Amino acid sequence: MNCPACDSPGPVPVLTVSSPDGLLAKDFRVLKCPGCGLGLTDPPPTGSELSVLYSTDYHAPEKGPGKGGWVARLRLLFLAHRFRRIERELGSGTLLDYGCGNGEFVEYARGRGVDAAGIEPNYASSSASVRRSLNELPPGARYGLATLWHVLEHMDSPVKELGALSERLDAGGRIFISVPNFDSWEAGFGGAEWFHLDAPRHVLHYTPRSLELVLGKSGLRLRSLSFPFGFYGVFGMFQTLLNLFCERNFLYYSLKRGTDYRRKMTAGRYALTIACHALLIPALLPLSSALAFAAALAGRSGSMDAVCERAHEV
């Protein structure tokens, strides 16, 4: 097996992980390229496994604990934070959100006056602005900015998909990519419990170097790479630390999907998990913020943002 980013042979196993939520009854390895550091999930999930991994529960904020409470307000703040991160890159004011999930960011952007559309192959969105594939967009539709919010790591053929996406950019258009950082402090101490690992849904695990190489193979040029201190950084650090002591991703799934763990656990295990969170959250939240800030300064945050453009336009 050769690395899809740098073509180096012989990626070596560094982690063994179980499938999230116990959805698949087998373990997966994460291999690491000795050349560029790219991580590869081995074996990649099959088509039938993907249908299980991307069940209707994967993107289900509407099942969360109430639409009008503090969770809903937190989600609105999260969408506003996303929008601020890409606002200066919008250019012509047209946006294509690739891998948009339930389409909530598309609708938020449209509410801010942006001509936005979305692509989501794995989830049936209720938004009229979301399509299943690029082929379903109007043939002449072009966009000033395409965004991929923690999507690239799910692609088993990123060069092909990024190449097709770049053809939908207008003159001077750009692609904004937010992706987990396999070279982050979180990934280092979290190991198999790293919040952003999510294998086997994440089939590739990018380092800064491997991301730049994949972009180059896709006909794109990296304009900027940043390591933000924000939601992904703080919450990723926070949930990773919790995962080291408590049930994996319990807080995240409870908030985002409204998962009722009382139906998944014995009464004793559920009570122990709640007690663990109650004890650790007050201590770990400020610690996570401090660590995430330091990681961002050091260029080792759990998430990285790339802005790129078509190389032939330079």
N, C-alpha and C positions, 0 to 999 in steps of 0.2 A: 504493500500500500504506500503510495506517495502522497505527500501533503498537497492538498488542492490549492494552497496559497503560494508556497515556494518550491514545490516539487521535490523536496527532500525525502529520501526513503526512510523507512524504519521508525515511524512514530512509536513511542514507548508507553505502556500503560502506567497511569499515575493514580487513578481512582477507580473504585468499584461502587456503583450506586444502585439503589433499588428504584423501581418505577414510582413516580409521585402518586400518592393516595392509594398505593397498592393496586393500581388499575391493571397492571400487567404482572403476571406471576413469574417474573424472571429479573435478573440483575443485568446491568450494562456496565461496560468499562468506558472510561474516558482516557483516550490516548493523547500524548503530547508530542508535537513535532519538535525534534531537536534543533531545527534550523530557525524557525520563526516563532515558535511557542504556541501555534494554533492547537486548540484542543478539538478532538474528534470523538463523537459518541460511537461506540462499537458494541454490537452491530447497530446500524441505523434502523429505526423502526420501520416495519413493513406497512403496506397500505391498510391492512385490517387493524394493525395496532394503532395507526394514526387516527382511525375513526373512533377508537376508544379514547385515546388521549385527548382528542378535540371534541369531546362530547358537548352537549348543550350546557354543561356546568362550567366549561372552561371560561367562557365570556358571559357571565351572568350577574352583573351588578343589580339588575332589576329584581333579583331574588335576595338581595341584601337586606339588612335590618332596617327597613323603612325608607321611603323616598323623601320624607320631609324633615328628617331629624339631622343630627350632627354628622352622621355618615354621609348624607347627601351633600351637606355643606362642604365637607372635607373633599368630596369628589369634585365639586365645583371649583374649589381652590386649586386642586390638582390640574384640572383642565386649563384654568387661567395661567397657571405656572407653565404648562406646556406651550401655550400660545405665546407667552412673552419670550420664550426661548427661540421661537422661529419667526417672530414678527418682522424683524429687520431683514430676513431672507426672502420675504414673500414676493418681492419684485413686482410682477404684473398683477399681483393680487389674486392669482389663481393657485389653488392648492389641490394636490392629490395625496391622500393619506393611504399608503399602501400597507395592507395588513391591519385594517382599521377596527377589527373586532366588531363590537355592536354599533359602531358609527357615532359614538357620542362626541368624539373630538371633531368629526366632520360637522355635526350639527352645531357644536359650540362655535366653530370657526365661521360657519354661515351666519350665526347670530351676531358675529362681530363684523359682518359685511364682506366676508371673503367668499369668492366663488369657489366652493370646495366640493370635492367628490371623494369617494373612497373605494378601495378594493379589498374584499375579504372573501377568500375562497373557502374558509373553514367554518363560517358562522352565518346563519340566516339573519341578516339585519332587517329591522323594521324601517330603516331609513330609505327614502326614495332616492337618495344621492349615493347609495352604495351599490356597487356591482360585484359580481363574482370573479371577474378576470379583466385584464386590460382589453381583451378582445370585445368586451361588452360596452366599452366606452365608444362614443361617437368617433368615427374614423379620423376626423380632423381635430379632435380635442387635444390641446397642448396646455402645459401647466408651467407656471413660473417656479414652483417649488413642489417637490415630492418629499414626503416624510415617511420614515420607517422607524416607528417607536418600538424598540425591542422586538424586531421582526426578523432582521437579517440572520440571527442565530438559529432561526427555525428552518432556513432554506437549505436544502441539500445541494442545490445548483445555483449558488449566489451569483456567479459570473453571468450565467444565462439570464437570470431574472433581472439583475441590475442593468444588463445591456438592453433588454426589452423595455425596462422602465425609462431608461435615458432617452429612448426614442420618442417618449411622450413629453419631453421637456420642450419649452419654446426656446427661442434664441436667448442665450445667456441664462437659461434656467439652471437650477441647482437641486441637489439631493441632500437632505438632512437625515443623518442616521444616528440614532441613539442605540447603543448596544452594550451588553455587559462586558466588563474588562477582566479577562482570564488572568491578567497579570496584576490584579488588584490585591490590596491587603486582605480584603474580604475573602477572596478566592483562596489566598494562601492559608489563612488560619481556619477558614470555614470548611475546607476540604469538601467532602461529600455532603455536608450540611449547608454549604453556601447557598443563600437564598436564590441567587441568579443562575445557579447551575441548571436546574430543571431538566436534566437529562431523563428520558431520551427526547422530550419535545425539542430541546435545544440540541441540534445535531452538530453544530460548530461553535467553538468557544474562542472568541477573538482576543488577541493581544493587539496593541497599537501597530506593531510591525506587520502582523498577518493581515490586519484590516487594510492597511495601505496597499499591500500586495494584491489582495483580492480586488480592490477598487481599480488598480492599474490593469489587471487582466480583464476587467469589465469595460475598459475604454474610458475610465474616469480618472480625474486628477484630484487629489486631496488638497483642498484649500486651507482647511484648519482642522485641528484636533484639540478638543478641550476635555477637561476632567472636572465636571461641575460639582459644586456642593449644592445639593437641592434634594428634592423628594427621593429620587432614586438612590442617591448617595446615603442619606440619613436612614431612610426606611430599610434599604438593603442591608446596611450595617446592623441596624436594630434587629431585624428579623433573623439575620445570620447568627448574632449573639444569642438570641432566644433559642434558635434551633440547636445550639450546643447543649442546652439544658432541658428543653421542653419538647413537646410534640412538634414535629417539623411543620412549619408554615401555618400553625394553628391560628394565629392572630390574622394573618393575611387572608386565609380562606374564609374565616369568620366574617371579616369586614367586607371583602370584595364579593364573595359568592353567597354569603349568608348560610354557609355550611353549618348544619346542626349536628355537632359532634356527639350529642347525647344519643343519637341513633347509630353512631359508628363505634362508640366506646362502651366499655362497662362503666357502671356508675362510679366505681372506685377510681378507675383510670381517668375519667372525666374530672372528678373532684380534685385529683392530684394535679392534673394539667392546669385547672383554674387556679389552684393555690400557687403553683409554680409561676404562672404569669403575674399574679397579684404581688408576689414577693419580688420578682425580678424587674418588672417594667419600670418602677420608680428609679431604680439604680441604673438600668441599662439605657434608658432614653437619653439622659444627659451625656453619658459615656459615649453612646453612639454618635451623637451630634459632634462631640469633640473629635472623635476618631475620624469621622467622615470629613470634617473640615481639614484635619491634618493630611488625610489621604489625598484630598483634592489639591492641596498645596504641593504635595510631593508627586502629583501625576499618577497616583495609584488608587484612585477612587474606583468603586465597584461598577460604575457606568462611565462610558465615554461618548462624546458627541462629535461626529464628523460632518463637515460640510464639503461637498465635492461638486465637480462640474465635468462636462464632457471634455476630454483631453484635446480633441481636435479643434475646439473653439479657442484654445489658448494661443 
